Amino acid sequence: MDGGEIEALAQELDLLVEALDEERFRHVAGIEPEPALGRLFAARPRVAHRETLAALRASAEPGAAPLAQRVAALRAERAQADEEEAWRAAEAAASGLGPDGPARLAALELALPRESDPERRAALAAAAAEALEPAAARREAAAEQRAKARAEGGLAPDWRAVVEGDQLLGASDDAWRDVLAWAARRALGAAPERGLARADLLHVLALAEWDGLFRPALLAPAVKRTCDALRLDAGALRVDEADRAAKWPGVHVVGARISYRRRGGAGDWQDLLAGVGRAFAAKGAPPHRRDPVLAGAVAWILGTLTLEPRWLAEHASVEKRHAGDLVRALALRRLSALRLDAAALRLATEVERGLSGAAWREGHREALTAASGAVWDGARASRDADGPALLARVQGAAEGERLRRALRERYDEDWWRNPRSAGHLAGLLAAGRLPEADAPAPPSEAARALVAAMA
């Protein structure tokens, strides 16, 4: 392939990825219950064809090698497109018998973290697990097909990152257990005799006691003021806030689009800021040049602003006497996500090596139970099957912590208010990549930063 052919292929790849992003976004946002992905691949077969991949790998032209990786990944996506359509349709239609009667899966998952009654909370969790089963089987099949196609395309798992994920867990084990026990006492009064279940953990991490500080009407202005100070045009982002029945709860970024269904409280603030960072990184580069680690890093530095007492005082009117406990709770919530990602990464990597069926579910349940301190549901294994996405989140947190420290050193502790920070961040987004470093940042440093915040 010569340079002109590579450029044309990159443009065609961009069109395909943008179409896939749009279809997946419409599903996550509850607009399209039965997305059609296969037809999008069929409309642009060259982008995910084995001959295209071979030609790129044989080319010595600049840009051929990274584009080959993108084509190989798209080939894997195409291999599981039919099963992905099936599991997405099954999830959109899924329902379970909750404490108030039949309810859709999205409604069960939205209600569960906010339910204070332990018996009703357990009933909601059981109903959600029941609702998940039909979709989980199709999602597991999709993951297995994608893993096989990735191996055939020469895409090998990054075991170094898996090992570093294990180190992350080890670096934060003691602090996680100690602060989780403190937070559980505040939220539950006393730990359940049976031990924490996943539903109990979600209730603890909902941080309901702080809802009065994080009112929904104040969130959009806080995000806008933060973005304005960093010269980021929040108005240019597409954020869907409609409350549809099949819409996934929380913040979900697909490409440069954000689907947001309010859960309530501090978690919405933390997640939306991170989602905005991820979307800005995606918006700044065409799909064939997007760097998911950069997206994770920008998500990290914006999401962790909620751990800064000065930012909390300015945007949520948090008094100094409350800041310590609030920061501790918010850091615990962020550490929970990081530890779960690290634990899930190992199992997703094992799936790429052939782990499947009951062994996959049991391994996932054991790993996430150990990482979280709460008993996990086996039916959720397939929701953590996207190894590359998990890898990007773990590495993004590591690089984001390195970037956050650099910003603090250069532009002071309140770097987000320094005009020079805006220029630095704009340069990263324009380049579409992080500064070169001698070695990747270790994810354990991100965990240690959260442990320090919890102290």
Buried (B, 14 or more C-beta within 10 A) or exposed (E): BEEEBBBEBBEBBBBBBBBBBBBBBBBBBBBBBEBEBEEBBEEBEEBBBEEBBEBBBEBEBEBBEEBBBBBBBBBBBBBBBBBBBBBBBBBBBBBBBBBEEEBBBBBBBBBBBBBEEBEBBBBBBBBBBBBBEBBBBBBBBBBBBBBBBBBEBEBEBBEEBBEBBBBBBEBBBEBBEEBBEBBBEEBBEEBBEEEBBBBBBBBBBBBBBBBEBBEEEBBEEBBBEBBEBBEBEBEEBEBBBEEEEBBBBBBBBBBBBBBBBBBBBBBBBBBBBBBBBBBBBBBBBBBBBBBBBBBBBBBBBBBBBBBBBBBBBBBBEBEEEBBEBBBBBBBBBBBBBBBBBBBBBBBBBBBBEEBBEEEBBEBBBBBBBEBBBBBBBBBBBBBBBBBBBBBBBBBBBBBBBBBBBBBBEEBEEBBBBBEEBBEBBBEBBEBBBBEEEEEBBBBBBBBBBBBEBBE
